[in-house]
Protein backbone atom coordinates (compact mmCIF):
# COMPACT_ATOMS: atom_id res chain seq x y z
CA UNK A 1 0.00 0.00 0.00
CA UNK A 2 2.85 2.38 0.86
CA UNK A 3 4.46 1.64 -2.49
CA UNK A 4 1.15 2.28 -4.27
CA UNK A 5 0.69 5.60 -2.44
CA UNK A 6 4.25 6.58 -3.34
CA UNK A 7 3.65 5.77 -7.00
CA UNK A 8 0.36 7.71 -6.95
CA UNK A 9 2.06 10.75 -5.39
CA UNK A 10 4.89 10.56 -7.92
CA UNK A 11 2.38 10.40 -10.77
CA UNK A 12 0.51 13.44 -9.44
CA UNK A 13 3.73 15.43 -9.06
CA UNK A 14 4.88 14.48 -12.55
CA UNK A 15 1.48 15.45 -13.97
CA UNK A 16 1.59 18.81 -12.19
CA UNK A 17 5.14 19.41 -13.42
CA UNK A 18 4.08 18.52 -16.97
CA UNK A 19 1.12 20.89 -16.74
CA UNK A 20 3.48 23.71 -15.74
CA UNK A 21 6.02 22.93 -18.44
CA UNK A 22 3.40 22.34 -21.14
CA UNK A 23 2.45 26.00 -21.06
CA UNK A 24 4.22 28.47 -23.32
CA UNK A 25 4.60 32.20 -22.79
CA UNK A 26 2.21 32.83 -25.69
CA UNK A 27 -0.46 30.57 -24.17
CA UNK A 28 -0.12 32.19 -20.75
CA UNK A 29 -0.49 35.67 -22.26
CA UNK A 30 -3.44 34.60 -24.41
CA UNK A 31 -5.17 33.16 -21.33
CA UNK A 32 -4.44 36.34 -19.40
CA UNK A 33 -5.96 38.60 -22.06
CA UNK A 34 -8.98 36.31 -22.46
CA UNK A 35 -9.59 35.90 -18.71
CA UNK A 36 -9.46 39.66 -18.11
CA UNK A 37 -11.97 40.56 -20.82
CA UNK A 38 -10.70 39.55 -24.23
CA UNK A 39 -8.84 41.32 -27.04
CA UNK A 40 -11.90 43.17 -28.37
CA UNK A 41 -12.79 44.71 -25.01
CA UNK A 42 -9.20 45.72 -24.31
CA UNK A 43 -8.92 47.30 -27.77
CA UNK A 44 -11.87 49.59 -26.96
CA UNK A 45 -10.04 51.26 -24.09
CA UNK A 46 -8.90 54.78 -25.01
CA UNK A 47 -8.15 56.05 -21.53
CA UNK A 48 -8.09 54.95 -17.89
CA UNK A 49 -8.76 57.22 -14.91
CA UNK A 50 -8.08 55.86 -11.43
CA UNK A 51 -8.75 57.24 -7.97
CA UNK A 52 -6.14 55.79 -5.62
CA UNK A 53 -5.59 56.07 -1.87
CA UNK A 54 -2.16 55.76 -0.27
CA UNK A 55 -1.85 55.32 3.51
CA UNK A 56 1.21 57.17 4.78
CA UNK A 57 2.18 58.61 8.16
CA UNK A 58 -1.34 58.12 9.45
CA UNK A 59 -2.86 59.98 6.52
CA UNK A 60 -5.03 58.80 3.64
CA UNK A 61 -3.57 60.52 0.57
CA UNK A 62 -5.81 60.61 -2.53
CA UNK A 63 -4.18 60.33 -5.97
CA UNK A 64 -5.91 60.78 -9.31
CA UNK A 65 -4.13 59.14 -12.22
CA UNK A 66 -5.00 59.45 -15.89
CA UNK A 67 -3.54 57.34 -18.68
CA UNK A 68 -4.01 57.16 -22.43
CA UNK A 69 -1.81 56.21 -25.37
CA UNK A 70 -0.58 59.81 -25.66
CA UNK A 71 -1.14 61.65 -22.38
CA UNK A 72 -0.85 61.08 -18.65
CA UNK A 73 -0.84 62.83 -15.28
CA UNK A 74 -0.89 62.04 -11.58
CA UNK A 75 -2.52 64.50 -9.18
CA UNK A 76 -1.78 64.17 -5.46
CA UNK A 77 -4.00 65.88 -2.88
CA UNK A 78 -2.25 66.77 0.38
CA UNK A 79 -3.80 69.00 3.04
CA UNK A 80 -5.94 70.94 0.59
CA UNK A 81 -3.21 71.23 -2.04
CA UNK A 82 -2.95 69.55 -5.44
CA UNK A 83 0.53 68.52 -6.56
CA UNK A 84 1.04 67.12 -10.06
CA UNK A 85 3.62 64.54 -11.10
CA UNK A 86 4.52 62.93 -14.42
CA UNK A 87 2.35 65.22 -16.53
CA UNK A 88 2.73 64.62 -20.26
CA UNK A 89 0.67 66.30 -22.98
CA UNK A 90 2.23 64.48 -25.92
CA UNK A 91 5.21 66.83 -26.14
CA UNK A 92 6.13 68.31 -22.75
CA UNK A 93 6.81 66.24 -19.63
CA UNK A 94 6.85 67.99 -16.26
CA UNK A 95 6.53 67.37 -12.53
CA UNK A 96 6.37 69.35 -9.31
CA UNK A 97 9.61 69.56 -7.36
CA UNK A 98 8.62 68.64 -3.79
CA UNK A 99 11.40 70.81 -2.35
CA UNK A 100 10.75 74.04 -4.24
CA UNK A 101 7.12 73.28 -5.10
CA UNK A 102 7.80 74.54 -8.62
CA UNK A 103 7.00 72.85 -11.92
CA UNK A 104 10.07 71.52 -13.73
CA UNK A 105 10.27 70.25 -17.30
CA UNK A 106 11.98 66.94 -18.00
CA UNK A 107 14.75 66.18 -20.48
CA UNK A 108 14.29 64.51 -23.85
CA UNK A 109 15.46 61.10 -22.63
CA UNK A 110 12.73 61.02 -19.99
CA UNK A 111 10.17 62.22 -22.53
CA UNK A 112 11.05 59.36 -24.86
CA UNK A 113 10.77 56.80 -22.05
CA UNK A 114 7.27 58.06 -21.21
CA UNK A 115 6.28 58.03 -24.89
CA UNK A 116 7.43 54.42 -25.21
CA UNK A 117 5.55 53.41 -22.05
CA UNK A 118 2.33 55.07 -23.21
CA UNK A 119 2.67 53.32 -26.58
CA UNK A 120 2.04 50.07 -24.67
CA UNK A 121 -1.36 51.34 -23.46
CA UNK A 122 -3.62 49.84 -22.21
CA UNK A 123 -1.51 46.76 -21.43
CA UNK A 124 2.05 45.79 -22.42
CA UNK A 125 0.92 42.27 -23.34
CA UNK A 126 -1.96 43.25 -25.62
CA UNK A 127 0.13 43.88 -28.75
CA UNK A 128 3.53 42.87 -27.47
CA UNK A 129 4.63 41.11 -30.65
CA UNK A 130 3.62 44.03 -32.89
CA UNK A 131 5.56 46.31 -30.58
CA UNK A 132 8.66 44.18 -31.09
CA UNK A 133 8.67 42.72 -27.57
CA UNK A 134 9.55 39.13 -26.75
CA UNK A 135 8.08 36.96 -24.00
CA UNK A 136 9.73 33.90 -22.50
CA UNK A 137 8.55 31.42 -19.88
CA UNK A 138 11.52 31.08 -17.55
CA UNK A 139 10.06 28.85 -14.85
CA UNK A 140 7.58 28.70 -12.00
CA UNK A 141 7.65 30.10 -8.48
CA UNK A 142 5.44 30.26 -5.40
CA UNK A 143 4.39 33.84 -4.58
CA UNK A 144 2.56 34.40 -1.31
CA UNK A 145 1.32 30.81 -1.37
CA UNK A 146 0.24 30.84 -5.02
CA UNK A 147 1.97 28.88 -7.76
CA UNK A 148 2.93 31.17 -10.63
CA UNK A 149 4.31 31.09 -14.16
CA UNK A 150 7.39 33.29 -14.39
CA UNK A 151 7.37 35.20 -17.70
CA UNK A 152 10.19 37.45 -18.88
CA UNK A 153 9.04 40.36 -21.07
CA UNK A 154 11.84 42.04 -23.02
CA UNK A 155 11.01 45.39 -24.58
CA UNK A 156 13.00 47.79 -26.74
CA UNK A 157 16.01 49.16 -24.84
CA UNK A 158 15.76 52.47 -22.99
CA UNK A 159 18.27 55.27 -23.45
CA UNK A 160 19.64 56.43 -20.09
CA UNK A 161 22.48 58.97 -19.87
CA UNK A 162 23.03 58.58 -23.59
CA UNK A 163 23.43 54.81 -23.46
CA UNK A 164 21.03 51.99 -24.29
CA UNK A 165 20.11 49.85 -21.29
CA UNK A 166 18.01 46.67 -21.08
CA UNK A 167 14.27 47.06 -20.63
CA UNK A 168 13.15 43.83 -19.00
CA UNK A 169 10.24 43.00 -16.69
CA UNK A 170 9.53 39.69 -14.95
CA UNK A 171 5.83 38.92 -14.48
CA UNK A 172 4.46 36.23 -12.17
CA UNK A 173 1.14 34.87 -13.48
CA UNK A 174 -1.14 32.92 -11.14
CA UNK A 175 -1.45 29.42 -12.62
CA UNK A 176 -5.18 29.19 -11.81
CA UNK A 177 -6.49 32.49 -13.13
CA UNK A 178 -3.63 33.51 -15.45
CA UNK A 179 -3.41 37.03 -14.02
CA UNK A 180 -0.15 38.68 -12.89
CA UNK A 181 0.17 38.95 -9.12
CA UNK A 182 3.73 40.27 -9.02
CA UNK A 183 6.19 42.09 -11.28
CA UNK A 184 9.92 42.81 -10.97
CA UNK A 185 12.01 45.45 -12.74
CA UNK A 186 15.61 46.53 -12.25
CA UNK A 187 16.24 50.24 -11.67
CA UNK A 188 18.60 51.42 -14.42
CA UNK A 189 19.42 54.94 -13.23
CA UNK A 190 19.52 57.27 -10.23
CA UNK A 191 20.30 56.53 -6.57
CA UNK A 192 18.43 53.23 -6.71
CA UNK A 193 20.34 51.89 -9.72
CA UNK A 194 20.68 48.11 -9.55
CA UNK A 195 17.79 47.65 -7.12
CA UNK A 196 14.89 45.39 -8.04
CA UNK A 197 11.56 47.16 -7.80
CA UNK A 198 8.61 44.96 -6.89
CA UNK A 199 4.91 45.49 -7.56
CA UNK A 200 2.20 43.17 -6.29
CA UNK A 201 -1.34 43.10 -7.68
CA UNK A 202 -4.48 41.56 -6.19
CA UNK A 203 -8.24 41.98 -5.72
CA UNK A 204 -9.11 41.82 -9.42
CA UNK A 205 -12.55 43.33 -10.06
CA UNK A 206 -14.69 43.89 -13.14
CA UNK A 207 -14.70 47.31 -14.79
CA UNK A 208 -16.97 47.52 -17.84
CA UNK A 209 -16.21 43.95 -18.89
CA UNK A 210 -12.51 44.03 -18.00
CA UNK A 211 -10.83 42.70 -14.86
CA UNK A 212 -8.26 44.93 -13.19
CA UNK A 213 -6.42 44.83 -9.84
CA UNK A 214 -7.80 47.13 -7.14
CA UNK A 215 -5.08 46.46 -4.58
CA UNK A 216 -1.40 47.21 -5.23
CA UNK A 217 1.86 47.24 -3.33
CA UNK A 218 5.03 48.89 -4.63
CA UNK A 219 8.56 48.97 -3.26
CA UNK A 220 11.98 47.36 -3.29
CA UNK A 221 12.20 43.57 -3.45
CA UNK A 222 12.53 41.89 -0.03
CA UNK A 223 11.43 45.07 1.74
CA UNK A 224 7.94 46.13 2.90
CA UNK A 225 6.05 47.70 0.01
CA UNK A 226 3.83 50.77 -0.04
CA UNK A 227 0.18 49.64 -0.22
CA UNK A 228 -2.17 51.40 -2.62
CA UNK A 229 -5.93 50.93 -2.79
CA UNK A 230 -7.76 51.78 -6.00
CA UNK A 231 -11.12 53.30 -5.08
CA UNK A 232 -12.50 53.54 -8.60
CA UNK A 233 -11.54 53.01 -12.24
CA UNK A 234 -13.23 54.77 -15.15
CA UNK A 235 -12.65 53.91 -18.79
CA UNK A 236 -12.72 56.17 -21.84
CA UNK A 237 -12.97 59.40 -19.86
CA UNK A 238 -12.03 62.61 -21.69
CA UNK A 239 -9.56 64.58 -19.59
CA UNK A 240 -9.69 68.36 -19.34
CA UNK A 241 -6.83 69.76 -21.45
CA UNK A 242 -6.03 72.15 -18.60
CA UNK A 243 -4.79 69.21 -16.53
CA UNK A 244 -1.71 68.89 -18.78
CA UNK A 245 -0.74 72.55 -19.10
CA UNK A 246 2.65 73.58 -17.73
CA UNK A 247 2.07 76.26 -15.05
CA UNK A 248 3.07 79.73 -16.13
CA UNK A 249 3.24 80.92 -12.51
CA UNK A 250 6.25 80.35 -10.26
CA UNK A 251 4.62 77.58 -8.27
CA UNK A 252 3.00 74.33 -9.34
CA UNK A 253 0.94 74.09 -6.18
CA UNK A 254 -2.68 75.18 -6.38
CA UNK A 255 -4.73 76.02 -3.33
CA UNK A 256 -8.17 74.46 -3.43
CA UNK A 257 -11.09 76.72 -2.62
C-alpha positions as CSV (number, residue, x, y, z in Angstrom):
1,X,0.0,0.0,0.0
2,X,2.9,2.4,0.9
3,X,4.5,1.6,-2.5
4,X,1.1,2.3,-4.3
5,X,0.7,5.6,-2.4
6,X,4.2,6.6,-3.3
7,X,3.6,5.8,-7.0
8,X,0.4,7.7,-7.0
9,X,2.1,10.7,-5.4
10,X,4.9,10.6,-7.9
11,X,2.4,10.4,-10.8
12,X,0.5,13.4,-9.4
13,X,3.7,15.4,-9.1
14,X,4.9,14.5,-12.6
15,X,1.5,15.5,-14.0
16,X,1.6,18.8,-12.2
17,X,5.1,19.4,-13.4
18,X,4.1,18.5,-17.0
19,X,1.1,20.9,-16.7
20,X,3.5,23.7,-15.7
21,X,6.0,22.9,-18.4
22,X,3.4,22.3,-21.1
23,X,2.5,26.0,-21.1
24,X,4.2,28.5,-23.3
25,X,4.6,32.2,-22.8
26,X,2.2,32.8,-25.7
27,X,-0.5,30.6,-24.2
28,X,-0.1,32.2,-20.8
29,X,-0.5,35.7,-22.3
30,X,-3.4,34.6,-24.4
31,X,-5.2,33.2,-21.3
32,X,-4.4,36.3,-19.4
33,X,-6.0,38.6,-22.1
34,X,-9.0,36.3,-22.5
35,X,-9.6,35.9,-18.7
36,X,-9.5,39.7,-18.1
37,X,-12.0,40.6,-20.8
38,X,-10.7,39.5,-24.2
39,X,-8.8,41.3,-27.0
40,X,-11.9,43.2,-28.4
41,X,-12.8,44.7,-25.0
42,X,-9.2,45.7,-24.3
43,X,-8.9,47.3,-27.8
44,X,-11.9,49.6,-27.0
45,X,-10.0,51.3,-24.1
46,X,-8.9,54.8,-25.0
47,X,-8.2,56.1,-21.5
48,X,-8.1,55.0,-17.9
49,X,-8.8,57.2,-14.9
50,X,-8.1,55.9,-11.4
51,X,-8.7,57.2,-8.0
52,X,-6.1,55.8,-5.6
53,X,-5.6,56.1,-1.9
54,X,-2.2,55.8,-0.3
55,X,-1.8,55.3,3.5
56,X,1.2,57.2,4.8
57,X,2.2,58.6,8.2
58,X,-1.3,58.1,9.4
59,X,-2.9,60.0,6.5
60,X,-5.0,58.8,3.6
61,X,-3.6,60.5,0.6
62,X,-5.8,60.6,-2.5
63,X,-4.2,60.3,-6.0
64,X,-5.9,60.8,-9.3
65,X,-4.1,59.1,-12.2
66,X,-5.0,59.4,-15.9
67,X,-3.5,57.3,-18.7
68,X,-4.0,57.2,-22.4
69,X,-1.8,56.2,-25.4
70,X,-0.6,59.8,-25.7
71,X,-1.1,61.7,-22.4
72,X,-0.9,61.1,-18.6
73,X,-0.8,62.8,-15.3
74,X,-0.9,62.0,-11.6
75,X,-2.5,64.5,-9.2
76,X,-1.8,64.2,-5.5
77,X,-4.0,65.9,-2.9
78,X,-2.2,66.8,0.4
79,X,-3.8,69.0,3.0
80,X,-5.9,70.9,0.6
81,X,-3.2,71.2,-2.0
82,X,-2.9,69.6,-5.4
83,X,0.5,68.5,-6.6
84,X,1.0,67.1,-10.1
85,X,3.6,64.5,-11.1
86,X,4.5,62.9,-14.4
87,X,2.3,65.2,-16.5
88,X,2.7,64.6,-20.3
89,X,0.7,66.3,-23.0
90,X,2.2,64.5,-25.9
91,X,5.2,66.8,-26.1
92,X,6.1,68.3,-22.7
93,X,6.8,66.2,-19.6
94,X,6.9,68.0,-16.3
95,X,6.5,67.4,-12.5
96,X,6.4,69.4,-9.3
97,X,9.6,69.6,-7.4
98,X,8.6,68.6,-3.8
99,X,11.4,70.8,-2.3
100,X,10.7,74.0,-4.2
101,X,7.1,73.3,-5.1
102,X,7.8,74.5,-8.6
103,X,7.0,72.8,-11.9
104,X,10.1,71.5,-13.7
105,X,10.3,70.2,-17.3
106,X,12.0,66.9,-18.0
107,X,14.7,66.2,-20.5
108,X,14.3,64.5,-23.9
109,X,15.5,61.1,-22.6
110,X,12.7,61.0,-20.0
111,X,10.2,62.2,-22.5
112,X,11.1,59.4,-24.9
113,X,10.8,56.8,-22.0
114,X,7.3,58.1,-21.2
115,X,6.3,58.0,-24.9
116,X,7.4,54.4,-25.2
117,X,5.5,53.4,-22.1
118,X,2.3,55.1,-23.2
119,X,2.7,53.3,-26.6
120,X,2.0,50.1,-24.7
121,X,-1.4,51.3,-23.5
122,X,-3.6,49.8,-22.2
123,X,-1.5,46.8,-21.4
124,X,2.1,45.8,-22.4
125,X,0.9,42.3,-23.3
126,X,-2.0,43.2,-25.6
127,X,0.1,43.9,-28.7
128,X,3.5,42.9,-27.5
129,X,4.6,41.1,-30.7
130,X,3.6,44.0,-32.9
131,X,5.6,46.3,-30.6
132,X,8.7,44.2,-31.1
133,X,8.7,42.7,-27.6
134,X,9.6,39.1,-26.8
135,X,8.1,37.0,-24.0
136,X,9.7,33.9,-22.5
137,X,8.5,31.4,-19.9
138,X,11.5,31.1,-17.5
139,X,10.1,28.9,-14.8
140,X,7.6,28.7,-12.0
141,X,7.7,30.1,-8.5
142,X,5.4,30.3,-5.4
143,X,4.4,33.8,-4.6
144,X,2.6,34.4,-1.3
145,X,1.3,30.8,-1.4
146,X,0.2,30.8,-5.0
147,X,2.0,28.9,-7.8
148,X,2.9,31.2,-10.6
149,X,4.3,31.1,-14.2
150,X,7.4,33.3,-14.4
151,X,7.4,35.2,-17.7
152,X,10.2,37.5,-18.9
153,X,9.0,40.4,-21.1
154,X,11.8,42.0,-23.0
155,X,11.0,45.4,-24.6
156,X,13.0,47.8,-26.7
157,X,16.0,49.2,-24.8
158,X,15.8,52.5,-23.0
159,X,18.3,55.3,-23.4
160,X,19.6,56.4,-20.1
161,X,22.5,59.0,-19.9
162,X,23.0,58.6,-23.6
163,X,23.4,54.8,-23.5
164,X,21.0,52.0,-24.3
165,X,20.1,49.9,-21.3
166,X,18.0,46.7,-21.1
167,X,14.3,47.1,-20.6
168,X,13.1,43.8,-19.0
169,X,10.2,43.0,-16.7
170,X,9.5,39.7,-14.9
171,X,5.8,38.9,-14.5
172,X,4.5,36.2,-12.2
173,X,1.1,34.9,-13.5
174,X,-1.1,32.9,-11.1
175,X,-1.5,29.4,-12.6
176,X,-5.2,29.2,-11.8
177,X,-6.5,32.5,-13.1
178,X,-3.6,33.5,-15.5
179,X,-3.4,37.0,-14.0
180,X,-0.2,38.7,-12.9
181,X,0.2,38.9,-9.1
182,X,3.7,40.3,-9.0
183,X,6.2,42.1,-11.3
184,X,9.9,42.8,-11.0
185,X,12.0,45.4,-12.7
186,X,15.6,46.5,-12.2
187,X,16.2,50.2,-11.7
188,X,18.6,51.4,-14.4
189,X,19.4,54.9,-13.2
190,X,19.5,57.3,-10.2
191,X,20.3,56.5,-6.6
192,X,18.4,53.2,-6.7
193,X,20.3,51.9,-9.7
194,X,20.7,48.1,-9.6
195,X,17.8,47.6,-7.1
196,X,14.9,45.4,-8.0
197,X,11.6,47.2,-7.8
198,X,8.6,45.0,-6.9
199,X,4.9,45.5,-7.6
200,X,2.2,43.2,-6.3
201,X,-1.3,43.1,-7.7
202,X,-4.5,41.6,-6.2
203,X,-8.2,42.0,-5.7
204,X,-9.1,41.8,-9.4
205,X,-12.5,43.3,-10.1
206,X,-14.7,43.9,-13.1
207,X,-14.7,47.3,-14.8
208,X,-17.0,47.5,-17.8
209,X,-16.2,43.9,-18.9
210,X,-12.5,44.0,-18.0
211,X,-10.8,42.7,-14.9
212,X,-8.3,44.9,-13.2
213,X,-6.4,44.8,-9.8
214,X,-7.8,47.1,-7.1
215,X,-5.1,46.5,-4.6
216,X,-1.4,47.2,-5.2
217,X,1.9,47.2,-3.3
218,X,5.0,48.9,-4.6
219,X,8.6,49.0,-3.3
220,X,12.0,47.4,-3.3
221,X,12.2,43.6,-3.4
222,X,12.5,41.9,0.0
223,X,11.4,45.1,1.7
224,X,7.9,46.1,2.9
225,X,6.0,47.7,0.0
226,X,3.8,50.8,0.0
227,X,0.2,49.6,-0.2
228,X,-2.2,51.4,-2.6
229,X,-5.9,50.9,-2.8
230,X,-7.8,51.8,-6.0
231,X,-11.1,53.3,-5.1
232,X,-12.5,53.5,-8.6
233,X,-11.5,53.0,-12.2
234,X,-13.2,54.8,-15.2
235,X,-12.7,53.9,-18.8
236,X,-12.7,56.2,-21.8
237,X,-13.0,59.4,-19.9
238,X,-12.0,62.6,-21.7
239,X,-9.6,64.6,-19.6
240,X,-9.7,68.4,-19.3
241,X,-6.8,69.8,-21.4
242,X,-6.0,72.2,-18.6
243,X,-4.8,69.2,-16.5
244,X,-1.7,68.9,-18.8
245,X,-0.7,72.6,-19.1
246,X,2.6,73.6,-17.7
247,X,2.1,76.3,-15.1
248,X,3.1,79.7,-16.1
249,X,3.2,80.9,-12.5
250,X,6.3,80.4,-10.3
251,X,4.6,77.6,-8.3
252,X,3.0,74.3,-9.3
253,X,0.9,74.1,-6.2
254,X,-2.7,75.2,-6.4
255,X,-4.7,76.0,-3.3
256,X,-8.2,74.5,-3.4
257,X,-11.1,76.7,-2.6
